Amino acid sequence: MDGDKTNSLENVPTSRISKFARNAAPRLKKMGEGFLEASKGGWSALWNPKFRSDYANFLSSMGLILFTMYSIVTLLVLLYLPVVLFFVTWAPGLVGQFLTVLPLWAYIIARKRNPMANNQLFLDELETLSSTRAQELSSQMKLDEGVNKNWMEDVYHDLRTSWHFTKYSLMFLAFSVIPVVGSLITFVGQLWLVSDRMGWNLLSVYTISAKKMSYRQQKHWMRARKWRIIGFTLPYMMLVSLPLIGPFFLGLAQAATAHIYFHLLSKDTDSLGDKKRPNASPLVEFKKAN
């Protein structure tokens, strides 16, 4: 009996490795599909006159939050310069984490504060793919919504649900104490975490603004498309991590999201005249994507 338990325990690492190897190729393929949508979507948005027109609203909304956050960080660095230098000396990967995490939270705050400044970029590009789908989703959004009065509560909710993100961020920060390769491990690991988290926020134009999903429904929808979404967000987050100018690429990413969204969902829902079962769960539509 003890021998059987020992063998089963020994087989656990082996089974995990075999499972990882078996899933590696399909996941890489899905990431490649996401990367392709990111490239096509970004290029298409650049030539979209409606996107260029509405980008000014995004620039104003995002710029205000970025200016405020950079000002606060600069002030804190100046006040606690010796402490900052100590941490950066022992954990240089902290700089790379800052360059990826700050744009993420700036985007989250800007989106919670003024959702339509972001949503409109998505709708502008979606209209070039399917005007019917764009009209359908826009009818489900509050197009005349200005500044969200409850944006602080919404940001607080995101902070409460970001425990895993914070935990793994601290774990990757610990790697930065390793000479030479430590900072690289920290940056790559944090980039992966931020790309995953940013996918939730970019696609919230559909999951939250249009479909009003609960957190559980959103989690189900995102997990089913995790690898395609990470493949989509990774190249944008590499651009976003550029100091000062990088975060403004998020407007382009938001517009390009229309492409990955459009090709994730079943084309059966393209028409407003489609018949749907009256009591069907909203997750039925989402499961069709795979």
MINUTOR-435341 format. One record per residue (C-alpha): residue number from 1; x, z, y. Coordinates in nm, 3 decimals. Layout:
NODE,NUM,X,Z,Y;
...
//
This chain:
NODE,1,0.000,0.000,0.000;
NODE,2,0.279,0.094,0.242;
NODE,3,0.460,-0.227,0.151;
NODE,4,0.155,-0.435,0.243;
NODE,5,0.133,-0.262,0.583;
NODE,6,0.503,-0.324,0.646;
NODE,7,0.470,-0.692,0.560;
NODE,8,0.168,-0.730,0.786;
NODE,9,0.356,-0.572,1.076;
NODE,10,0.653,-0.798,1.018;
NODE,11,0.429,-1.102,1.021;
NODE,12,0.283,-1.020,1.365;
NODE,13,0.579,-1.156,1.570;
NODE,14,0.602,-1.460,1.343;
NODE,15,0.233,-1.539,1.381;
NODE,16,0.258,-1.507,1.758;
NODE,17,0.556,-1.741,1.772;
NODE,18,0.382,-1.997,1.551;
NODE,19,0.067,-1.973,1.765;
NODE,20,0.273,-2.025,2.082;
NODE,21,0.448,-2.326,1.931;
NODE,22,0.118,-2.472,1.811;
NODE,23,-0.043,-2.436,2.155;
NODE,24,0.258,-2.544,2.361;
NODE,25,0.199,-2.920,2.345;
NODE,26,-0.176,-2.910,2.430;
NODE,27,-0.112,-2.668,2.716;
NODE,28,0.166,-2.882,2.861;
NODE,29,-0.062,-3.184,2.837;
NODE,30,-0.333,-2.999,3.030;
NODE,31,-0.081,-2.889,3.292;
NODE,32,0.028,-3.252,3.324;
NODE,33,-0.333,-3.352,3.383;
NODE,34,-0.361,-3.089,3.654;
NODE,35,-0.039,-3.207,3.817;
NODE,36,-0.167,-3.563,3.817;
NODE,37,-0.488,-3.454,3.993;
NODE,38,-0.281,-3.262,4.248;
NODE,39,-0.076,-3.573,4.325;
NODE,40,-0.370,-3.811,4.344;
NODE,41,-0.585,-3.564,4.537;
NODE,42,-0.320,-3.482,4.795;
NODE,43,-0.238,-3.847,4.860;
NODE,44,-0.606,-3.941,4.886;
NODE,45,-0.680,-3.656,5.128;
NODE,46,-0.400,-3.762,5.363;
NODE,47,-0.580,-4.092,5.417;
NODE,48,-0.924,-3.938,5.454;
NODE,49,-1.026,-3.944,5.825;
NODE,50,-1.284,-3.667,5.775;
NODE,51,-1.017,-3.441,5.625;
NODE,52,-0.784,-3.505,5.918;
NODE,53,-1.065,-3.426,6.161;
NODE,54,-1.177,-3.102,5.993;
NODE,55,-0.821,-2.985,5.922;
NODE,56,-0.807,-2.855,6.281;
NODE,57,-1.066,-2.587,6.197;
NODE,58,-0.863,-2.480,5.894;
NODE,59,-0.545,-2.479,6.102;
NODE,60,-0.707,-2.253,6.360;
NODE,61,-0.848,-2.011,6.099;
NODE,62,-0.535,-1.996,5.884;
NODE,63,-0.299,-1.996,6.180;
NODE,64,-0.458,-1.686,6.332;
NODE,65,-0.419,-1.489,6.008;
NODE,66,-0.064,-1.611,5.949;
NODE,67,0.044,-1.526,6.303;
NODE,68,-0.101,-1.176,6.269;
NODE,69,0.061,-1.114,5.928;
NODE,70,0.402,-1.252,6.030;
NODE,71,0.392,-1.041,6.347;
NODE,72,0.313,-0.723,6.151;
NODE,73,0.587,-0.795,5.893;
NODE,74,0.843,-0.872,6.166;
NODE,75,0.759,-0.548,6.344;
NODE,76,0.791,-0.345,6.024;
NODE,77,1.124,-0.509,5.939;
NODE,78,1.263,-0.424,6.282;
NODE,79,1.140,-0.065,6.263;
NODE,80,1.270,-0.006,5.911;
NODE,81,1.565,-0.246,5.906;
NODE,82,1.805,-0.016,5.714;
NODE,83,1.545,0.042,5.442;
NODE,84,1.466,-0.330,5.420;
NODE,85,1.835,-0.420,5.393;
NODE,86,1.879,-0.164,5.117;
NODE,87,1.595,-0.309,4.908;
NODE,88,1.696,-0.671,4.971;
NODE,89,2.055,-0.591,4.872;
NODE,90,1.953,-0.436,4.542;
NODE,91,1.655,-0.662,4.476;
NODE,92,1.714,-0.997,4.653;
NODE,93,1.422,-1.147,4.464;
NODE,94,1.200,-0.957,4.708;
NODE,95,1.255,-1.237,4.961;
NODE,96,1.122,-1.501,4.723;
NODE,97,0.824,-1.284,4.638;
NODE,98,0.744,-1.242,5.006;
NODE,99,0.752,-1.619,5.064;
NODE,100,0.497,-1.676,4.787;
NODE,101,0.272,-1.369,4.816;
NODE,102,0.221,-1.366,5.194;
NODE,103,0.064,-1.717,5.206;
NODE,104,-0.163,-1.619,4.916;
NODE,105,-0.307,-1.317,5.095;
NODE,106,-0.321,-1.502,5.427;
NODE,107,-0.531,-1.768,5.256;
NODE,108,-0.754,-1.509,5.088;
NODE,109,-0.820,-1.334,5.420;
NODE,110,-0.877,-1.662,5.605;
NODE,111,-1.116,-1.781,5.336;
NODE,112,-1.313,-1.456,5.328;
NODE,113,-1.331,-1.452,5.707;
NODE,114,-1.438,-1.813,5.761;
NODE,115,-1.534,-1.980,5.428;
NODE,116,-1.661,-2.310,5.569;
NODE,117,-1.331,-2.389,5.740;
NODE,118,-1.195,-2.429,5.385;
NODE,119,-1.508,-2.552,5.210;
NODE,120,-1.551,-2.846,5.446;
NODE,121,-1.211,-2.987,5.348;
NODE,122,-1.322,-2.982,4.985;
NODE,123,-1.655,-3.150,5.067;
NODE,124,-1.484,-3.417,5.279;
NODE,125,-1.270,-3.526,4.985;
NODE,126,-1.544,-3.483,4.724;
NODE,127,-1.758,-3.726,4.921;
NODE,128,-1.502,-4.000,4.852;
NODE,129,-1.542,-3.935,4.477;
NODE,130,-1.917,-3.877,4.458;
NODE,131,-2.138,-3.854,4.764;
NODE,132,-2.422,-3.734,4.543;
NODE,133,-2.220,-3.442,4.408;
NODE,134,-2.096,-3.358,4.757;
NODE,135,-2.453,-3.347,4.889;
NODE,136,-2.563,-3.137,4.593;
NODE,137,-2.296,-2.874,4.647;
NODE,138,-2.323,-2.872,5.026;
NODE,139,-2.694,-2.798,4.992;
NODE,140,-2.599,-2.483,4.799;
NODE,141,-2.360,-2.361,5.069;
NODE,142,-2.420,-2.201,5.409;
NODE,143,-2.290,-2.493,5.613;
NODE,144,-2.364,-2.325,5.948;
NODE,145,-2.186,-2.004,5.848;
NODE,146,-1.933,-1.886,6.103;
NODE,147,-1.721,-1.574,6.073;
NODE,148,-1.828,-1.365,5.774;
NODE,149,-1.919,-1.018,5.901;
NODE,150,-1.840,-0.864,5.563;
NODE,151,-1.500,-1.027,5.519;
NODE,152,-1.315,-0.694,5.511;
NODE,153,-1.532,-0.571,5.224;
NODE,154,-1.470,-0.898,5.037;
NODE,155,-1.093,-0.868,5.086;
NODE,156,-1.108,-0.507,4.966;
NODE,157,-1.289,-0.625,4.651;
NODE,158,-1.008,-0.874,4.588;
NODE,159,-0.753,-0.596,4.628;
NODE,160,-0.940,-0.383,4.375;
NODE,161,-0.941,-0.666,4.118;
NODE,162,-0.572,-0.754,4.167;
NODE,163,-0.423,-0.471,3.960;
NODE,164,-0.282,-0.703,3.694;
NODE,165,-0.135,-0.927,3.963;
NODE,166,0.035,-0.628,4.128;
NODE,167,0.156,-0.489,3.796;
NODE,168,0.326,-0.812,3.689;
NODE,169,0.463,-0.869,4.039;
NODE,170,0.644,-0.535,4.018;
NODE,171,0.766,-0.625,3.671;
NODE,172,0.918,-0.951,3.794;
NODE,173,1.067,-0.769,4.093;
NODE,174,1.257,-0.546,3.849;
NODE,175,1.431,-0.856,3.711;
NODE,176,1.588,-0.928,4.049;
NODE,177,1.843,-0.648,4.002;
NODE,178,2.007,-0.864,3.733;
NODE,179,2.305,-1.046,3.888;
NODE,180,2.288,-1.424,3.945;
NODE,181,1.980,-1.516,3.737;
NODE,182,1.762,-1.217,3.829;
NODE,183,1.636,-1.355,4.159;
NODE,184,1.552,-1.687,3.996;
NODE,185,1.350,-1.514,3.724;
NODE,186,1.167,-1.315,3.992;
NODE,187,1.085,-1.622,4.200;
NODE,188,0.968,-1.834,3.904;
NODE,189,0.761,-1.549,3.761;
NODE,190,0.600,-1.472,4.096;
NODE,191,0.536,-1.842,4.157;
NODE,192,0.347,-1.858,3.827;
NODE,193,0.139,-1.551,3.913;
NODE,194,0.055,-1.680,4.260;
NODE,195,-0.035,-2.025,4.122;
NODE,196,-0.280,-1.866,3.880;
NODE,197,-0.430,-1.647,4.151;
NODE,198,-0.448,-1.931,4.402;
NODE,199,-0.645,-2.140,4.155;
NODE,200,-0.919,-1.876,4.163;
NODE,201,-0.933,-1.896,4.542;
NODE,202,-0.916,-2.273,4.579;
NODE,203,-1.193,-2.326,4.326;
NODE,204,-1.407,-2.047,4.469;
NODE,205,-1.552,-2.322,4.689;
NODE,206,-1.743,-2.415,4.372;
NODE,207,-1.763,-2.092,4.174;
NODE,208,-1.857,-1.861,4.463;
NODE,209,-1.971,-2.062,4.766;
NODE,210,-2.184,-2.310,4.572;
NODE,211,-2.271,-2.155,4.236;
NODE,212,-2.268,-1.786,4.341;
NODE,213,-2.110,-1.686,4.009;
NODE,214,-2.059,-1.325,3.917;
NODE,215,-1.702,-1.209,3.858;
NODE,216,-1.757,-1.234,3.480;
NODE,217,-1.887,-1.592,3.503;
NODE,218,-1.602,-1.691,3.731;
NODE,219,-1.351,-1.537,3.491;
NODE,220,-1.504,-1.729,3.198;
NODE,221,-1.497,-2.057,3.392;
NODE,222,-1.139,-2.014,3.510;
NODE,223,-1.002,-1.908,3.171;
NODE,224,-1.152,-2.215,3.007;
NODE,225,-0.952,-2.434,3.247;
NODE,226,-0.646,-2.215,3.305;
NODE,227,-0.371,-2.460,3.213;
NODE,228,-0.508,-2.757,3.405;
NODE,229,-0.558,-2.538,3.711;
NODE,230,-0.205,-2.394,3.696;
NODE,231,-0.067,-2.746,3.658;
NODE,232,-0.261,-2.834,3.972;
NODE,233,-0.160,-2.534,4.184;
NODE,234,0.210,-2.507,4.087;
NODE,235,0.338,-2.802,4.295;
NODE,236,0.137,-2.689,4.596;
NODE,237,0.265,-2.332,4.570;
NODE,238,0.623,-2.462,4.567;
NODE,239,0.547,-2.632,4.899;
NODE,240,0.360,-2.328,5.030;
NODE,241,0.662,-2.104,4.968;
NODE,242,0.855,-2.290,5.241;
NODE,243,0.895,-2.050,5.537;
NODE,244,0.649,-2.083,5.829;
NODE,245,0.525,-2.439,5.767;
NODE,246,0.458,-2.405,5.394;
NODE,247,0.127,-2.213,5.410;
NODE,248,-0.039,-2.496,5.601;
NODE,249,-0.015,-2.717,5.291;
NODE,250,-0.298,-2.505,5.153;
NODE,251,-0.543,-2.713,5.355;
NODE,252,-0.423,-3.020,5.165;
NODE,253,-0.451,-2.827,4.838;
NODE,254,-0.809,-2.728,4.920;
NODE,255,-0.907,-3.090,4.980;
NODE,256,-0.728,-3.207,4.664;
NODE,257,-0.922,-2.946,4.467;
NODE,258,-1.215,-3.188,4.483;
NODE,259,-1.030,-3.414,4.239;
NODE,260,-0.959,-3.155,3.972;
NODE,261,-1.311,-3.016,4.011;
NODE,262,-1.473,-3.357,3.979;
NODE,263,-1.279,-3.443,3.664;
NODE,264,-1.332,-3.101,3.502;
NODE,265,-1.710,-3.109,3.499;
NODE,266,-1.931,-3.328,3.287;
NODE,267,-2.037,-3.650,3.455;
NODE,268,-2.385,-3.572,3.324;
NODE,269,-2.437,-3.355,3.633;
NODE,270,-2.338,-3.628,3.881;
NODE,271,-2.696,-3.711,3.971;
NODE,272,-2.934,-3.494,4.164;
NODE,273,-3.207,-3.629,3.942;
NODE,274,-3.054,-3.490,3.624;
NODE,275,-3.296,-3.281,3.425;
NODE,276,-3.177,-2.932,3.339;
NODE,277,-3.334,-2.677,3.118;
NODE,278,-3.515,-2.430,3.347;
NODE,279,-3.378,-2.120,3.179;
NODE,280,-3.033,-2.249,3.092;
NODE,281,-2.741,-2.029,3.176;
NODE,282,-2.509,-2.163,3.449;
NODE,283,-2.228,-2.130,3.196;
NODE,284,-2.379,-2.416,2.991;
NODE,285,-2.262,-2.665,3.251;
NODE,286,-1.917,-2.510,3.260;
NODE,287,-1.867,-2.526,2.882;
NODE,288,-1.924,-2.901,2.887;
NODE,289,-1.595,-2.953,3.068;
NODE,290,-1.388,-2.889,2.757;
//
